[in-house]
Amino acid sequence: AALDRAQEQCGPVDILVNSAGAARRVPPDELTPGAWHDAMQAKYFTYIHMLDPVVKRMGARGTGAIVNVVGAGGKVATPTHLSGGAANAALMLVSAGMAAAYGRKGVRVNAVNPGLTLTERLKEGMAADARLQGIDAEEAMKRATERMPLGRIARPEEIADAVVWLASARASYITGAILAMDGAVTPMVV
């Protein structure tokens, strides 16, 4: 219904960017079954509810680009991001699968996997890490920054630049890609 109204006012959707911070970061002993459900609802199903009708309409028109901002937590399990990481892992699979399913219909689907990024949400994550390690949030942030091979944490505009590029015609032959943007914290060949 909301998609129909938007298309009536603005025309068909050519580019879809799904981006949501989603699951709260908590130490594992604070997780509950409800928290796992909440994580999937907040991120996975939020993306799916938009992706499903849009990708089908793009496929019917023969063109479109979708970029899902997922998160590095779907690649590597961390104690304070288990429920959110599960949602991220599922979204990576969806992104790759939809790319294969809709490529012949002219739709490209990619994902960007940011690692630590200087946002308000990072503060919540640092607070959870601090509780788990028995340190203060400032020390948790210092340690996290020291672990970064580039010596710093990503800026939101760096993530946005990658998303814009993947959605653009300049990336017209890229689909099914999961772009790591964690500053080589998890150097992997996959």
WOWOSUL-V249484 format. One record per residue. N is the residue number from 1. RES is the residue in one small letter. SS is DSSP state (H for helix, E for strand, C for the rest). PHI is phi in whole degrees, 0 to 359 (none if undefined). PSI is psi in whole degrees, 0 to 359 (none if undefined). Layout:
# WOWOSUL-V249484
<<N	RES	SS	PHI	PSI> <N	RES	SS	PHI	PSI>>
This chain:
# WOWOSUL-V249484
<<1	a	C	none	312> <2	a	H	294	322> <3	l	H	295	318> <4	d	H	301	314> <5	r	H	297	317> <6	a	H	297	318> <7	q	H	290	328> <8	e	H	297	321> <9	q	H	277	325> <10	c	H	242	352> <11	g	C	92	182> <12	p	C	295	152> <13	v	C	280	120> <14	d	C	265	327> <15	i	E	226	132> <16	l	E	239	127> <17	v	E	242	117> <18	n	E	265	124> <19	s	E	211	116> <20	a	C	214	138> <21	g	C	291	318> <22	a	C	69	234> <23	a	C	300	139> <24	r	C	291	143> <25	r	C	270	124> <26	v	C	219	151> <27	p	C	301	151> <28	p	H	302	328> <29	d	H	286	352> <30	e	H	262	356> <31	l	C	287	145> <32	t	C	227	163> <33	p	H	305	324> <34	g	H	297	324> <35	a	H	294	323> <36	w	H	295	316> <37	h	H	298	315> <38	d	H	300	319> <39	a	H	297	316> <40	m	H	293	320> <41	q	H	294	316> <42	a	H	292	324> <43	k	H	245	299> <44	y	H	303	303> <45	f	H	289	330> <46	t	H	300	314> <47	y	H	295	313> <48	i	H	299	320> <49	h	H	297	333> <50	m	H	268	317> <51	l	H	299	315> <52	d	H	303	304> <53	p	H	290	327> <54	v	H	290	314> <55	v	H	297	324> <56	k	H	293	319> <57	r	H	291	320> <58	m	H	299	316> <59	g	H	299	320> <60	a	H	295	327> <61	r	H	275	342> <62	g	C	84	20> <63	t	C	198	152> <64	g	E	154	159> <65	a	E	223	134> <66	i	E	235	132> <67	v	E	234	121> <68	n	E	259	120> <69	v	E	275	109> <70	v	C	257	275> <71	g	C	144	141> <72	a	H	298	340> <73	g	H	297	347> <74	g	H	277	348> <75	k	C	263	323> <76	v	C	230	124> <77	a	C	288	129> <78	t	C	237	143> <79	p	H	304	326> <80	t	H	267	3> <81	h	H	224	38> <82	l	H	291	311> <83	s	H	292	317> <84	g	H	293	323> <85	g	H	297	323> <86	a	H	297	318> <87	a	H	296	319> <88	n	H	295	317> <89	a	H	299	317> <90	a	H	298	321> <91	l	H	290	330> <92	m	H	295	317> <93	l	H	298	316> <94	v	H	299	316> <95	s	H	299	311> <96	a	H	295	318> <97	g	H	294	317> <98	m	H	293	326> <99	a	H	299	315> <100	a	H	292	320> <101	a	H	289	326> <102	y	H	249	2> <103	g	H	302	314> <104	r	H	293	345> <105	k	H	264	9> <106	g	C	85	14> <107	v	E	251	129> <108	r	E	258	137> <109	v	E	229	124> <110	n	E	226	168> <111	a	E	225	149> <112	v	E	244	132> <113	n	E	247	84> <114	p	E	291	147> <115	g	C	267	217> <116	l	C	299	130> <117	t	E	225	139> <118	l	C	290	83> <119	t	C	228	172> <120	e	H	299	326> <121	r	H	296	329> <122	l	H	299	324> <123	k	H	299	319> <124	e	H	297	317> <125	g	H	297	319> <126	m	H	294	324> <127	a	H	296	319> <128	a	H	294	316> <129	d	H	299	319> <130	a	H	299	316> <131	r	H	300	317> <132	l	H	295	323> <133	q	H	268	351> <134	g	C	71	36> <135	i	C	231	176> <136	d	C	272	165> <137	a	H	297	325> <138	e	H	297	318> <139	e	H	293	321> <140	a	H	299	318> <141	m	H	295	318> <142	k	H	299	313> <143	r	H	295	319> <144	a	H	298	317> <145	t	H	295	320> <146	e	H	296	333> <147	r	C	282	347> <148	m	C	282	121> <149	p	C	303	329> <150	l	C	276	356> <151	g	C	79	11> <152	r	C	202	168> <153	i	C	262	148> <154	a	E	298	151> <155	r	C	262	146> <156	p	H	306	322> <157	e	H	294	335> <158	e	H	291	321> <159	i	H	294	315> <160	a	H	300	319> <161	d	H	301	318> <162	a	H	294	319> <163	v	H	297	313> <164	v	H	300	316> <165	w	H	297	313> <166	l	H	298	328> <167	a	H	281	344> <168	s	C	276	167> <169	a	H	294	340> <170	r	H	294	342> <171	a	H	251	33> <172	s	C	295	342> <173	y	C	252	15> <174	i	C	252	119> <175	t	C	209	146> <176	g	C	79	7> <177	a	C	278	144> <178	i	E	242	100> <179	l	E	276	114> <180	a	E	285	130> <181	m	E	227	57> <182	d	C	244	15> <183	g	C	66	27> <184	a	C	70	24> <185	v	C	297	323> <186	t	C	241	76> <187	p	C	292	113> <188	m	C	226	150> <189	v	C	244	106> <190	v	C	220	none>>
